[in-house]
């Protein structure tokens, strides 16, 4: 009888605690944290050893942003019963308190206990994102989707991570799936718009951002993104309006301030742009992209001293960090003696940068350094013969490196040598002379040298952020192709419409199948009288070989071309033909045609190379 009475009393207590637990959950969901805590104290008084009560106390503390208390109570619950639910509470509390490594370990234990719980994988993925472990986070959200295929939010998260990793083509299907499951969802539309912009599908990107604006017009982020979509289409005045609207909703945000600065730069309002970048950096000192763009603007305006040091912020930009190997030794930036030291000079940005800054390698070697150059394979045959290079290695995964004392990114060499506008190490030619046998082979392919030979390069890397402003079509160059000269394509992998034009028209000699690396292209360039090119690696190659080079530049060019001049301190044999307004190369090519016609009207100058 006594046992039955005891059992009934225990059942009543368990029921009362369950009722209290339900009430506590309602209080937490309603944000009534004081009521939740009072309920927890009542439940704890009934059963001080109840792990569910301890877990709810942890949840209540966590929702009230009292994370240390949440960690303490969740840990107590786990000591009583190490179930996945309580581990999840602890992991979440640890993550919110910034203890990410501990949180990830706890979530890992939780998914080990409940591998079929989709939400657990989701929460671990969130912690991994915060910890910067994007690849691992992606796997977690893919697990979430495998367990819960109709989780549109998980699809959006996976797309978000892939976007951050620069894997845009892979990200797009996840955003498509998210929209299929969630319908019109502002965040997904916003992210999909960003991906479409990176894929150069600008009209579609604008359409998505317009849909997002209709859904959430009061969102500062959505307004900022809409400005970006308009900006990508060259609609700068409209973009400024939306950046301003974003700032009205939420003042002093770093991203719209930096975006506004970018538009002001393109409008040549440089003082205002610099001030806006400074505001962006003040709003978020960790926003490395703003500091990076400020440095580029400073250099464009000729302030090399500030620009070179400012560009070192690139090591805080994930996409740029990933392009540079993780060397174990120290980075050299000019302070230490390199006499009798081995220094690795490694490519960290584009092909043109490597060619431009290769001029510093002989200077580094002259200080007594043994220089090992690590660059893309296509550059190795050319740069292995560069003065001062002891060894040239391909920048490929698994390339074995010899022992070294220092490493330096090639784009940091101007900083290491304290380069200003007045001491740029410029000479007419600093690349090695092309191999004589290769030159003879190219002369044979080109045939008799009866007319002026002009090399053409009209487009650069299609993935370059500024490609739509730098590159043109071959058809756009057709206005100069009736000039009495031999035009030679220097274009590798022409885009489909340009390849069609090359096949249909015979004004341009296309021998690009033989341009297998930069050494071959250098040999071809040495056979030409003039190179006419947009801003691409060919421009650097031709000018670094000392060949007459005419470069077509957008209204707001890359930092190295400076402003308001038709020459360049880096390349003595280069002439600059600048746009007078954005995205308008017609008038630029008309000037080129006029100059070429005048040149050809004076056979002596054309044959001697003077006037080029």
NUPA-322114 format. One line per field, with one value per residue (C-alpha): x, y, z. Coordinates in steps of 0.1 Angstrom, whole numbers, padded with zeros to 4 digits. Layout:
N
X X,...;
Y Y,...;
Z Z,...;
This chain:
612
X 0000,0028,0045,0013,0009,0045,0041,0009,0027,0057,0033,0016,0050,0061,0029,0033,0068,0057,0030,0056,0080,0053,0046,0083,0086,0056,0072,0106,0089,0070,0101,0089,0122,0115,0084,0104,0130,0104,0089,0123,0129,0095,0104,0139,0124,0102,0131,0166,0182,0159,0181,0151,0147,0184,0183,0153,0171,0200,0177,0161,0195,0206,0175,0182,0218,0232,0255,0279,0249,0235,0268,0268,0232,0235,0267,0248,0220,0246,0262,0229,0219,0243,0215,0217,0191,0212,0244,0227,0218,0254,0268,0245,0254,0291,0288,0268,0295,0322,0337,0334,0360,0343,0309,0319,0332,0300,0279,0300,0292,0255,0253,0272,0242,0215,0229,0194,0185,0186,0185,0216,0236,0222,0233,0268,0270,0262,0290,0314,0305,0312,0346,0355,0354,0333,0340,0330,0299,0288,0289,0267,0240,0242,0236,0206,0192,0198,0178,0152,0150,0123,0143,0146,0165,0192,0194,0199,0226,0245,0243,0255,0286,0293,0290,0315,0339,0336,0318,0290,0279,0275,0257,0230,0211,0209,0192,0169,0159,0154,0131,0112,0106,0101,0085,0094,0120,0138,0171,0173,0165,0192,0218,0208,0211,0247,0256,0241,0261,0293,0283,0279,0241,0234,0198,0187,0205,0186,0153,0159,0169,0137,0116,0135,0128,0091,0092,0113,0116,0127,0157,0190,0208,0182,0184,0222,0221,0197,0221,0248,0227,0221,0258,0268,0247,0264,0233,0254,0230,0203,0227,0237,0200,0196,0229,0217,0183,0202,0221,0189,0175,0206,0233,0270,0270,0304,0292,0269,0294,0321,0298,0289,0327,0331,0305,0320,0354,0339,0324,0359,0347,0379,0380,0345,0353,0383,0363,0335,0360,0374,0339,0334,0366,0356,0323,0339,0376,0375,0360,0392,0376,0370,0407,0418,0398,0410,0446,0439,0423,0453,0476,0454,0459,0496,0499,0521,0535,0500,0488,0515,0512,0474,0473,0487,0452,0445,0457,0424,0403,0395,0394,0429,0443,0432,0453,0485,0502,0506,0544,0560,0587,0585,0573,0600,0588,0622,0634,0658,0690,0686,0724,0731,0694,0670,0638,0607,0589,0554,0526,0496,0475,0471,0494,0499,0509,0536,0551,0549,0566,0591,0613,0621,0636,0670,0670,0663,0691,0715,0711,0726,0694,0690,0656,0631,0602,0569,0544,0517,0531,0524,0549,0577,0594,0597,0606,0630,0655,0648,0680,0683,0661,0679,0649,0615,0588,0551,0525,0507,0494,0521,0550,0580,0599,0636,0645,0641,0646,0619,0589,0573,0542,0553,0527,0545,0578,0571,0564,0596,0616,0597,0586,0573,0562,0597,0617,0598,0624,0616,0636,0626,0630,0636,0623,0648,0650,0629,0646,0661,0648,0613,0615,0626,0597,0572,0587,0582,0546,0539,0554,0571,0573,0559,0535,0533,0526,0501,0492,0457,0444,0408,0397,0411,0400,0362,0361,0378,0355,0360,0358,0328,0347,0381,0373,0357,0347,0368,0340,0343,0379,0366,0368,0406,0409,0407,0440,0469,0486,0489,0468,0478,0457,0474,0442,0442,0409,0387,0351,0326,0314,0350,0360,0331,0344,0379,0366,0344,0369,0404,0418,0433,0459,0451,0480,0469,0470,0508,0508,0511,0528,0542,0576,0559,0538,0569,0586,0556,0554,0591,0581,0556,0559,0531,0508,0473,0457,0431,0443,0454,0486,0495,0499,0524,0542,0547,0557,0581,0598,0602,0578,0557,0524,0492,0467,0430,0419,0384,0373,0384,0414,0434,0456,0489,0478,0472,0452,0454,0484,0491,0524,0532,0561,0562,0566,0585,0574,0537,0510,0477,0444,0418,0380,0365,0333,0323,0320,0326,0354,0342,0358,0390,0393,0387,0417,0437,0427,0437,0471,0477,0467,0491,0518,0513,0513,0550,0567,0600,0585,0564,0594,0618,0593,0594,0560,0549;
Y 0000,0024,0017,0025,0058,0066,0058,0080,0108,0104,0104,0135,0152,0142,0155,0188,0192,0184,0211,0235,0226,0233,0267,0275,0268,0291,0319,0315,0316,0348,0364,0364,0353,0363,0341,0314,0316,0315,0284,0268,0275,0259,0228,0226,0228,0197,0178,0193,0165,0168,0172,0185,0214,0221,0222,0246,0269,0269,0277,0306,0320,0317,0334,0362,0364,0351,0326,0318,0308,0288,0269,0261,0247,0228,0212,0201,0186,0166,0153,0139,0126,0131,0131,0149,0175,0188,0186,0208,0234,0234,0237,0266,0284,0279,0291,0323,0330,0328,0296,0281,0252,0239,0243,0223,0194,0193,0193,0166,0144,0153,0142,0110,0103,0114,0113,0114,0147,0172,0202,0191,0191,0225,0239,0224,0240,0274,0271,0260,0290,0313,0295,0301,0264,0268,0234,0215,0237,0229,0192,0198,0216,0189,0164,0185,0184,0147,0141,0168,0173,0200,0223,0253,0273,0246,0249,0286,0281,0257,0282,0310,0290,0281,0318,0327,0301,0316,0284,0304,0278,0252,0278,0286,0253,0255,0289,0276,0247,0271,0293,0262,0251,0285,0305,0342,0344,0377,0364,0337,0361,0385,0358,0344,0380,0381,0348,0359,0391,0371,0349,0381,0375,0411,0415,0383,0396,0428,0409,0389,0420,0437,0408,0409,0447,0441,0415,0434,0471,0481,0459,0478,0447,0442,0479,0477,0446,0463,0491,0466,0450,0485,0493,0462,0473,0507,0525,0544,0573,0548,0527,0557,0563,0527,0528,0560,0544,0515,0540,0559,0527,0517,0545,0539,0505,0496,0478,0504,0531,0512,0505,0542,0549,0525,0544,0578,0564,0554,0589,0604,0620,0609,0630,0620,0584,0584,0600,0574,0545,0561,0561,0525,0515,0535,0518,0483,0482,0445,0452,0444,0449,0486,0491,0472,0494,0525,0514,0509,0543,0559,0542,0552,0588,0583,0579,0548,0551,0547,0523,0496,0493,0495,0466,0443,0441,0416,0389,0394,0388,0350,0349,0364,0344,0312,0320,0321,0290,0285,0288,0278,0304,0342,0367,0392,0428,0445,0448,0419,0413,0387,0383,0345,0338,0318,0338,0324,0349,0336,0346,0359,0377,0377,0369,0406,0414,0387,0402,0437,0430,0405,0436,0434,0399,0412,0438,0412,0390,0420,0421,0386,0365,0332,0337,0309,0320,0302,0311,0296,0269,0290,0316,0292,0288,0326,0336,0307,0327,0360,0376,0368,0337,0307,0283,0287,0263,0259,0271,0238,0217,0193,0212,0204,0234,0234,0248,0286,0315,0339,0341,0372,0375,0390,0419,0429,0435,0472,0477,0458,0481,0512,0522,0557,0574,0588,0556,0530,0506,0512,0502,0495,0458,0436,0402,0378,0380,0354,0322,0328,0295,0303,0337,0322,0298,0326,0347,0317,0314,0351,0352,0382,0413,0436,0457,0470,0440,0449,0424,0425,0415,0425,0407,0395,0370,0367,0361,0394,0416,0445,0424,0443,0475,0462,0438,0445,0423,0418,0431,0465,0466,0462,0500,0497,0465,0481,0499,0487,0466,0429,0422,0393,0378,0376,0362,0329,0311,0337,0340,0322,0354,0364,0330,0332,0366,0353,0324,0346,0375,0372,0406,0390,0363,0337,0315,0312,0274,0278,0302,0274,0295,0329,0321,0313,0345,0365,0352,0361,0396,0402,0397,0425,0463,0473,0456,0471,0456,0461,0458,0422,0402,0407,0444,0437,0411,0433,0464,0444,0431,0468,0465,0495,0489,0509,0500,0508,0518,0521,0554,0543,0521,0498,0515,0509,0531,0563,0592,0621,0609,0590,0575,0552,0552,0514,0509,0535,0520,0522,0547,0549,0555,0563,0564,0599,0583,0550,0519,0538,0524,0537,0571,0555,0533,0563,0580,0548,0547,0584,0577,0546,0563,0592,0567,0547,0579,0583,0551,0561,0564,0533,0512,0525,0522,0559,0574,0542;
Z 0000,0009,-0024,-0043,-0024,-0031,-0068,-0071,-0054,-0078,-0108,-0095,-0091,-0126,-0140,-0122,-0134,-0170,-0167,-0154,-0182,-0208,-0192,-0191,-0228,-0235,-0214,-0232,-0267,-0256,-0243,-0207,-0192,-0156,-0156,-0172,-0145,-0117,-0133,-0135,-0098,-0089,-0110,-0095,-0060,-0068,-0083,-0079,-0100,-0131,-0162,-0183,-0158,-0159,-0197,-0197,-0173,-0197,-0226,-0206,-0198,-0234,-0248,-0223,-0237,-0204,-0222,-0193,-0171,-0200,-0204,-0167,-0166,-0199,-0185,-0154,-0175,-0195,-0164,-0154,-0189,-0218,-0244,-0278,-0269,-0239,-0259,-0285,-0259,-0246,-0282,-0290,-0258,-0264,-0300,-0289,-0263,-0290,-0278,-0313,-0311,-0279,-0295,-0326,-0304,-0285,-0317,-0330,-0300,-0304,-0341,-0330,-0307,-0331,-0367,-0381,-0365,-0394,-0371,-0352,-0385,-0392,-0359,-0362,-0397,-0383,-0357,-0385,-0406,-0376,-0371,-0408,-0416,-0448,-0464,-0432,-0428,-0464,-0456,-0426,-0446,-0473,-0445,-0434,-0469,-0472,-0440,-0448,-0486,-0482,-0460,-0482,-0456,-0456,-0494,-0490,-0464,-0487,-0516,-0492,-0484,-0520,-0529,-0502,-0516,-0551,-0565,-0581,-0607,-0578,-0556,-0581,-0580,-0542,-0544,-0572,-0549,-0520,-0540,-0552,-0516,-0500,-0528,-0529,-0501,-0498,-0485,-0511,-0539,-0526,-0525,-0559,-0573,-0559,-0576,-0609,-0608,-0603,-0633,-0654,-0657,-0648,-0660,-0642,-0611,-0613,-0617,-0585,-0565,-0577,-0564,-0531,-0528,-0532,-0504,-0480,-0489,-0454,-0453,-0455,-0469,-0497,-0506,-0507,-0529,-0553,-0556,-0564,-0592,-0608,-0604,-0623,-0652,-0652,-0638,-0613,-0604,-0596,-0576,-0555,-0546,-0533,-0514,-0498,-0490,-0473,-0452,-0442,-0429,-0411,-0409,-0409,-0425,-0439,-0471,-0486,-0477,-0495,-0524,-0526,-0527,-0556,-0576,-0567,-0579,-0613,-0615,-0608,-0576,-0560,-0529,-0520,-0527,-0504,-0476,-0481,-0478,-0446,-0432,-0442,-0424,-0393,-0393,-0395,-0390,-0400,-0434,-0454,-0488,-0481,-0470,-0501,-0524,-0507,-0513,-0550,-0553,-0535,-0560,-0590,-0578,-0575,-0538,-0540,-0505,-0489,-0515,-0513,-0475,-0477,-0502,-0476,-0461,-0489,-0465,-0446,-0478,-0480,-0518,-0520,-0492,-0508,-0539,-0519,-0505,-0468,-0464,-0431,-0431,-0425,-0451,-0462,-0468,-0471,-0435,-0431,-0450,-0477,-0484,-0488,-0481,-0502,-0510,-0526,-0548,-0553,-0576,-0556,-0582,-0620,-0648,-0657,-0621,-0623,-0655,-0642,-0609,-0622,-0627,-0590,-0591,-0604,-0577,-0551,-0564,-0564,-0526,-0525,-0524,-0541,-0558,-0564,-0585,-0582,-0609,-0631,-0654,-0686,-0673,-0664,-0698,-0701,-0665,-0659,-0680,-0661,-0647,-0610,-0611,-0596,-0600,-0615,-0603,-0614,-0589,-0586,-0557,-0546,-0561,-0539,-0526,-0515,-0481,-0479,-0455,-0466,-0489,-0505,-0527,-0560,-0556,-0523,-0540,-0547,-0510,-0500,-0523,-0511,-0546,-0553,-0585,-0587,-0583,-0603,-0617,-0654,-0684,-0720,-0717,-0687,-0698,-0714,-0752,-0768,-0780,-0815,-0829,-0818,-0833,-0867,-0865,-0860,-0888,-0911,-0900,-0905,-0940,-0957,-0936,-0963,-0942,-0906,-0883,-0856,-0828,-0814,-0780,-0773,-0742,-0709,-0683,-0684,-0647,-0639,-0618,-0643,-0674,-0688,-0687,-0698,-0727,-0761,-0790,-0820,-0841,-0822,-0836,-0871,-0876,-0879,-0898,-0932,-0926,-0948,-0922,-0912,-0881,-0860,-0832,-0798,-0782,-0765,-0763,-0780,-0769,-0791,-0810,-0815,-0828,-0853,-0864,-0869,-0890,-0912,-0917,-0931,-0920,-0888,-0890,-0863,-0852,-0816,-0817,-0815,-0785,-0760,-0733,-0726,-0741,-0775,-0772,-0765,-0796,-0817,-0801,-0810,-0847,-0845,-0850,-0827,-0802,-0797,-0767,-0739,-0703,-0701,-0696,-0733,-0726,-0698,-0719,-0750,-0730,-0707,-0739,-0750,-0779,-0789,-0771,-0774,-0746,-0746,-0711,-0695,-0681,-0646,-0652,-0629,-0604,-0624,-0653,-0631,-0645,-0670,-0689,-0721,-0709,-0679,-0655,-0655,-0693,-0714,-0747,-0739,-0751,-0732,-0751,-0725,-0726,-0721,-0708,-0694,-0716,-0748,-0768,-0802,-0799,-0785,-0815,-0838,-0822,-0827,-0864,-0868,-0852,-0873,-0905,-0898,-0890,-0922,-0943,-0933,-0944,-0929,-0894,-0898,-0910,-0883,-0854,-0846,-0838,-0822;
